[in-house]
Amino acid sequence: MSIAPSTDIDRQIRQRMQEWKDAFEAKDVDAMMSFYSDGDAFSAFDLMPPIEFRGGTGWRDNWAGFFAAFAGPLRLEFAGLEVHSSDQLAVARVFVRLDGTMNGQDTDMWVRTTNCFRLIDGRWLMFHDHVSMPVDFATGRTVMHLSPEKPFG
């Protein structure tokens, strides 16, 4: 399901998300960092430790290590992108499919992403990035085979 942009801000955030996707697929750490607010104004909850990233240095190192783990092309697909916005804040939530070869293993999985944007000096920058996967509480393991089309597997 795709919800059409309802405001100019929604269109701007959708454009920022597309630009973020392009930088991701290019494995461009500098371009990736240009989407985030500076210093401690930025935080992230990601799939791997630590429990929270705070500030740009650790986040930059995370991206560099992540991209280095992939050989060949890295592809993303967005599904169900929704944007909710006001004049200074916006939230984008989307299912993201990651496809590539990580550490020699074919990787094809969906994650849930929520990106929080703030208008800073005329630019929409992420001040919080949250990526997650469902957890099977009986086993304590992430459930990696779900998709928007098959939400229960």
Disulfide bonds with the S-S distance in Angstrom:
none
